[in-house]
Amino acid sequence: MVDSTSPERAAMYGSNRLQIGLFGPNCSSGRAVTMAPERWSGSWQDNLALAHMADEAGIDFLLPIARWKGYGGDTDYQGATLETLTWASGLLASTKRITVFGTVHAPLFNPVIAAKECVTADHIGSGRFGLNLVVGWNEGEFEMFGVEQREHEKRYEFAQEWLDAIKMIWSPKSDFDFEGQYFQLKGIRGKPKPFAGSRPLIMNAGASPTGRAFAVRNCDAFFLQASRTSSEETAASIKKAKDLAHEHGREIGCYSVGVVTCRRTKKEAEDYYQHIIIDSADYSAIDSILAMKDITPETKGQEEFERQRRFYANGMGGLPLIGDPDHVAKIMADLSHAGLTGMGISFINYLKELPFFCDEVLPRLERLGVRQKRAQSHALSA
């Protein structure tokens, strides 16, 4: 069975100590729950332009959100989204070096179909496709498909069997049966196999002990939440995940999510953050998201509820990176030194804000020793 990815895939075809990706651009509003008019469109035209820009700038990966049903609110937050496997295929055909992930809810995709779709994208991108596996939590989305959400532990039992089937289909085997508790698959034949004989990079973001154990046992990349308090706390979380992977005889890359508000001065960045994230927040959408998680004034108390509202206003809970380029680069370098392999970042408007980030923050990260120097150094914002 092909149960390992090539070193080139694991490094996302680059030698950056800190890999940087763009997270969530396939969704309307991206990850900012804001009513600001400049919020992200999520359109195909803007995604294609962004992919070209990111590819040219040396950004390592694009990571979509698998959203089937928006959260409503005044903006219909993430109400219009591009399906991630077809999105990835289109972007892989239009780029040269960047890794593009597809995000898949295991309970919603038959593994034989998913394996074929992933391999197709993988060949389109000559090995630059990655699979972000989601076990699922949004009950409303599952109801759209007529699929019942399993209790927490059973979700991961199902996901394990689903992933075992996918990996077996990607292996050299052919014309085989798969007999499990959840799947009884007969006479499986999956061709072509993944590009160049090694399977795509697999990513997961399980937050519970069961989810973390699943990720380190099966995946190459594990998303965890970086501490808002100290890089030492983040380092401890990373060490815990890597130690657990070592117990299974595996290495795993640890990633996190950041929300970038970078301007020429600290005050300008903080003022824009206040305007966009706090003053212009779509709190009706945020309250809908929190209600799905049973976070209300009645269940948590008013003080904790308000704290959670502010937390989710900021890119659905990602680590805020607010400040001038020196400050943003320092935070990201500190996270790299804490052991972080990479970070998926988002902006209010990716196309408008990425050029400044690439022109100002990336060179600082190069000087700090966590990014390789770009082959092409001309300014994107010229």
C-alpha positions in Angstrom: 0.0 0.0 0.0 1.2 3.5 -0.8 1.0 5.0 2.7 3.7 7.7 2.5 4.1 10.8 0.5 7.3 11.9 -1.2 9.7 14.3 0.6 9.0 16.8 -2.2 5.3 16.7 -1.6 5.7 17.0 2.2 7.8 20.1 1.6 5.2 21.3 -0.8 7.9 21.4 -3.5 9.9 24.1 -1.6 12.5 24.4 1.1 10.8 27.0 3.2 11.2 26.3 6.9 7.9 28.1 7.4 5.4 27.3 4.7 2.7 29.9 4.1 -0.6 29.3 2.5 -3.9 31.1 1.9 -6.8 29.7 3.8 -10.5 30.0 2.8 -10.5 32.1 -0.4 -13.1 29.8 -2.1 -15.8 31.2 0.2 -17.7 34.5 0.0 -16.3 36.8 2.8 -13.4 34.4 3.2 -12.9 33.9 6.9 -13.8 37.5 8.1 -17.3 37.7 9.5 -17.6 41.3 8.4 -20.1 43.6 6.7 -17.4 45.8 5.2 -17.9 46.4 1.5 -14.4 45.4 0.6 -14.9 41.9 2.0 -13.8 39.0 -0.2 -16.0 38.0 -3.1 -15.1 34.4 -3.3 -15.7 34.5 -7.1 -13.9 32.2 -9.5 -12.4 35.2 -11.3 -10.9 36.5 -8.0 -9.7 33.1 -7.0 -8.0 32.5 -10.3 -6.3 35.9 -10.1 -5.2 35.2 -6.5 -3.8 31.8 -7.4 -1.7 33.4 -10.2 -0.5 36.0 -7.8 0.3 33.5 -5.0 2.1 31.2 -7.4 4.3 34.0 -8.7 5.1 35.2 -5.2 6.2 31.9 -3.9 3.3 31.2 -1.6 3.4 27.5 -0.7 -0.3 26.3 -0.7 -3.9 27.2 -1.2 -6.3 25.6 1.3 -10.1 25.8 0.8 -13.0 25.4 3.2 -15.6 22.8 2.4 -18.8 24.8 3.1 -22.1 23.5 1.7 -24.4 25.8 3.5 -23.7 29.4 4.6 -24.3 30.8 8.0 -26.8 33.5 7.1 -26.7 36.8 8.9 -26.8 40.2 7.2 -24.0 39.1 4.7 -25.1 35.5 4.3 -21.6 34.7 5.6 -19.9 32.0 3.4 -23.2 31.6 1.6 -21.6 31.3 -1.9 -18.7 28.8 -2.0 -16.8 27.0 -4.7 -16.7 23.2 -4.3 -13.1 22.4 -3.4 -12.1 19.4 -5.6 -13.2 21.1 -8.8 -11.8 24.4 -7.6 -8.5 22.7 -6.9 -8.4 21.1 -10.3 -9.0 24.4 -12.1 -6.3 26.2 -10.1 -3.8 23.4 -10.5 -4.3 23.6 -14.3 -3.6 27.3 -14.2 -0.5 27.4 -11.9 3.0 26.0 -12.0 4.4 25.3 -8.5 1.9 26.0 -5.7 0.3 23.1 -3.8 -3.6 23.2 -3.9 -5.7 21.3 -1.4 -9.2 19.9 -1.8 -11.2 19.7 1.4 -13.4 16.6 1.7 -16.1 15.7 4.3 -15.6 11.9 4.5 -19.2 11.1 5.4 -20.4 12.9 2.2 -18.1 11.3 -0.4 -18.0 7.6 -1.4 -14.3 6.7 -1.0 -14.1 5.2 -4.5 -15.3 8.4 -6.1 -13.2 10.6 -3.8 -10.1 8.6 -4.6 -10.6 9.1 -8.3 -11.4 12.8 -8.0 -8.2 13.4 -5.9 -6.0 11.4 -8.4 -7.5 13.4 -11.3 -6.6 16.7 -9.6 -3.2 15.2 -8.7 -2.4 14.4 -12.3 -3.7 17.8 -13.5 -1.2 19.4 -11.0 1.7 17.0 -11.6 1.7 16.0 -8.0 0.8 19.3 -6.4 -2.6 18.2 -5.0 -3.2 17.7 -1.3 -6.2 16.2 0.6 -7.6 18.1 3.6 -9.8 15.5 5.3 -12.7 16.7 7.4 -14.8 14.4 9.7 -17.6 17.0 10.0 -19.5 18.9 12.6 -22.2 21.0 10.9 -25.5 19.2 11.4 -27.4 21.5 9.0 -25.0 20.6 6.2 -25.3 16.9 6.8 -29.1 17.2 6.7 -28.9 18.6 3.2 -27.4 15.3 2.1 -29.7 13.1 4.2 -26.7 11.9 6.1 -26.9 11.4 9.9 -24.0 12.8 11.9 -22.5 10.1 14.1 -21.5 10.6 17.7 -17.9 11.8 18.1 -16.0 8.6 18.5 -17.9 6.9 15.8 -17.0 9.7 13.4 -13.4 8.9 13.6 -14.0 5.2 13.3 -15.8 5.9 10.1 -13.1 8.3 8.9 -10.4 5.7 9.6 -12.1 3.1 7.5 -12.8 5.7 4.7 -9.1 6.7 4.7 -7.9 3.1 4.7 -10.1 2.5 1.6 -8.7 5.6 -0.1 -5.1 4.6 0.6 -5.7 1.1 -0.6 -7.2 2.4 -3.9 -4.2 4.6 -4.3 -1.9 1.6 -3.7 -0.6 -0.6 -6.6 -3.4 -3.1 -5.8 -6.2 -3.6 -8.2 -9.4 -5.7 -8.5 -9.7 -6.1 -4.7 -12.5 -6.1 -2.2 -12.7 -3.9 0.9 -14.7 -5.4 3.8 -15.3 -3.1 6.8 -17.9 -2.1 9.3 -19.0 0.9 7.2 -18.0 -0.1 3.7 -18.3 -3.3 1.7 -16.7 -2.5 -1.6 -16.4 -5.2 -4.3 -13.9 -5.6 -7.2 -12.3 -2.2 -6.8 -10.2 -1.0 -9.6 -8.6 2.5 -9.3 -6.5 3.7 -12.2 -4.5 5.8 -12.7 -2.6 5.8 -9.5 -1.4 9.0 -7.8 1.2 11.0 -9.8 4.8 9.7 -9.7 3.9 6.8 -7.4 3.5 8.6 -4.0 0.2 9.6 -2.6 -1.0 13.2 -2.1 -0.2 15.0 1.1 -3.0 14.5 3.7 -4.0 17.1 6.2 -6.4 17.1 9.2 -7.4 19.4 12.0 -8.9 17.2 14.7 -9.1 19.2 18.0 -10.1 16.6 20.5 -7.8 13.9 21.9 -9.5 11.4 19.5 -9.1 13.8 16.6 -5.5 14.5 17.3 -4.7 10.8 17.6 -6.4 10.2 14.3 -4.4 12.9 12.6 -1.0 11.9 13.8 -1.7 8.2 13.0 -2.8 8.9 9.4 -1.8 12.3 8.1 1.2 14.3 7.1 0.0 17.7 8.2 -1.9 18.5 11.4 -3.6 21.8 12.0 -3.6 23.0 15.6 -4.6 26.3 17.2 -1.7 28.6 18.1 -1.8 30.1 21.5 -2.8 33.8 21.8 -0.8 33.9 25.0 2.7 32.8 24.2 4.9 31.0 21.7 5.9 28.7 24.5 2.3 27.3 24.8 2.3 26.8 21.0 5.6 25.0 21.3 4.2 22.7 23.9 1.2 21.8 21.7 3.5 21.1 18.8 5.8 18.9 20.8 2.8 16.9 22.1 1.6 16.3 18.6 5.0 15.4 17.3 5.8 13.1 20.2 2.5 11.3 19.6 3.4 10.8 16.0 6.8 9.4 17.0 5.0 6.8 19.1 3.4 5.6 15.8 6.8 5.8 14.1 5.8 8.8 12.0 6.8 12.4 11.4 4.1 15.0 11.2 4.1 18.7 10.2 2.2 21.1 12.4 0.3 24.0 11.0 -1.9 26.8 12.3 -4.2 29.5 11.1 -3.5 33.2 11.2 -5.6 36.3 10.3 -3.4 39.0 8.9 -4.0 42.7 9.2 -0.7 44.3 8.1 -0.2 48.0 7.4 2.7 50.3 7.2 2.3 51.4 10.8 1.0 49.7 14.0 -1.7 52.3 14.5 -3.0 52.0 10.9 -3.2 48.2 11.3 -5.0 48.4 14.7 -7.4 51.0 13.5 -8.3 49.0 10.4 -8.7 45.8 12.6 -11.1 47.7 14.9 -13.1 49.1 12.0 -13.4 45.8 10.1 -13.5 43.1 12.7 -15.1 44.7 15.7 -17.2 47.7 14.5 -18.3 46.1 11.2 -18.8 42.5 12.4 -21.8 40.6 11.1 -22.9 39.6 14.6 -26.1 38.0 13.4 -24.0 35.5 11.4 -21.6 35.0 14.4 -24.5 34.3 16.7 -25.8 31.7 14.3 -22.4 30.0 14.3 -22.2 30.1 18.1 -25.7 28.7 18.4 -24.6 25.6 16.4 -21.9 25.1 19.0 -24.4 25.6 21.8 -22.7 28.8 22.9 -25.3 31.3 24.0 -25.7 33.7 27.0 -27.9 31.0 28.6 -25.4 28.2 28.3 -22.1 30.1 28.8 -23.1 33.4 30.6 -23.1 36.8 29.0 -19.4 37.5 29.6 -18.1 34.3 28.0 -20.6 34.7 25.2 -19.3 38.2 24.4 -15.8 36.9 24.5 -16.6 34.1 22.0 -18.4 36.6 19.7 -15.2 38.7 19.5 -13.1 35.5 19.0 -15.2 34.3 16.1 -15.4 37.8 14.5 -11.7 37.5 13.9 -11.5 35.0 11.0 -13.5 32.3 12.8 -11.0 32.2 15.6 -7.6 32.3 13.9 -4.6 33.8 15.5 -4.7 37.6 14.9 -1.5 39.0 13.3 -2.0 42.7 13.6 0.7 45.3 13.0 3.4 46.6 10.8 5.5 44.3 8.6 8.2 44.0 11.3 5.7 42.9 13.9 3.9 40.4 11.7 7.1 38.9 10.5 8.4 38.5 14.0 5.3 36.7 15.2 5.5 34.3 12.3 9.2 33.7 12.8 8.6 33.1 16.5 6.0 30.5 15.6 8.4 28.8 13.2 11.1 28.7 16.0 8.4 27.1 18.2 8.2 24.3 15.8 5.4 25.3 13.5 5.8 23.9 10.0 3.5 26.3 8.3 0.5 28.7 8.6 -2.6 29.2 6.6 -3.4 32.9 6.6 -6.4 34.9 5.5 -7.1 38.6 4.7 -10.2 40.7 4.5 -9.5 41.0 0.8 -6.9 38.6 -0.4 -6.2 40.2 -3.8 -5.8 43.7 -2.4 -3.7 42.8 0.7 -1.5 39.9 -0.5 0.9 42.2 -2.6 1.8 44.3 0.5 2.3 41.1 2.5 4.6 39.6 -0.2 6.5 42.8 -0.7 7.1 43.6 2.9 6.6 40.6 5.2 8.1 37.8 3.0 11.5 39.6 2.6 11.6 40.1 6.4 10.9 36.3 6.9 13.8 35.6 4.5 16.1 37.8 6.5 14.9 36.0 9.7 15.9 32.7 8.2 12.5 31.0 7.9 11.8 31.5 4.2 14.0 31.0 1.2 14.7 33.9 -1.0 12.3 34.2 -3.9 13.8 33.6 -7.4 11.8 36.6 -8.7 11.9 39.6 -6.4 10.0 42.2 -8.4 7.2 43.9 -6.4 3.7 42.6 -6.9 2.2 45.9 -6.1 4.1 47.9 -8.7 
